[in-house]
Amino acid sequence: MFDVNKNICRHKGEAGSLAYGDWVKKYGLNINLPPVWQKSFYYHIIASDCDFDNHFDYILYNPLKHGYIAELEDWPYLFGDF
């Protein structure tokens, strides 16, 4: 399974140089799976470390927010120690 969180962290240094759509083209097409992104995804360039952190937290806490898990640690795709 393609781990979006791991790949976002791995490429954090590229955030200032690659637009989101370019990142999707560069890394999203390397896997032979149906499209993950919505057809009308929100195009956004990560402008700073703070902006990156906000987007990262949104992705990280989304399963908790929508009730898929009771605790963040319950998410099977969680990585690292927080």
C-alpha positions in Angstrom: 0.0 0.0 0.0 1.3 3.5 -0.9 1.9 5.4 2.3 1.2 9.1 1.7 2.4 10.2 5.1 5.8 8.6 4.7 6.3 10.0 1.3 5.3 13.5 2.4 7.9 13.4 5.2 10.5 12.0 2.9 10.1 14.9 0.5 9.5 17.7 2.9 12.7 19.4 1.6 11.2 19.6 -1.9 8.1 21.5 -0.6 9.5 24.8 -1.6 10.6 23.8 -5.0 7.8 21.5 -6.2 4.2 22.5 -6.6 1.7 20.0 -5.3 0.5 19.0 -8.8 4.1 18.5 -9.8 4.7 16.3 -6.8 1.7 14.2 -7.7 3.0 13.8 -11.3 6.5 12.9 -10.1 5.5 10.4 -7.4 1.9 9.5 -8.0 2.4 8.1 -11.4 5.0 5.6 -10.3 2.5 3.2 -8.8 0.0 1.2 -10.8 -3.1 1.9 -8.8 -6.2 3.8 -9.7 -6.0 7.6 -9.0 -6.0 8.5 -5.3 -6.6 12.2 -5.9 -9.9 13.8 -6.5 -10.4 15.1 -10.1 -10.7 18.6 -8.8 -8.1 18.5 -6.0 -7.2 21.8 -4.3 -4.0 23.0 -6.0 -1.8 24.5 -3.3 1.9 25.3 -3.0 3.4 24.7 0.4 4.9 28.1 1.2 6.7 27.5 4.5 7.5 25.0 7.2 4.5 26.2 9.2 2.2 25.6 6.2 3.7 22.2 5.7 3.1 21.4 9.4 -0.5 22.5 9.2 -1.2 20.2 6.2 0.7 17.4 7.8 -1.4 17.7 11.0 -4.6 17.8 8.9 -3.6 14.5 7.3 -2.4 13.0 10.6 -5.5 13.8 12.6 -8.1 13.3 9.9 -8.9 9.6 10.8 -9.4 10.7 14.5 -11.6 13.7 13.5 -13.9 11.4 11.4 -14.2 8.8 14.0 -12.3 5.9 12.4 -10.2 5.6 15.5 -10.6 6.5 19.2 -6.9 7.3 19.8 -4.3 8.5 17.3 -2.1 5.5 18.2 -4.9 3.1 17.0 -4.4 4.1 13.4 -2.5 1.2 11.7 -0.7 3.5 9.2 0.8 5.8 11.8 4.5 6.2 11.7 7.1 7.5 14.1 6.7 8.6 17.7 4.7 11.8 18.5 
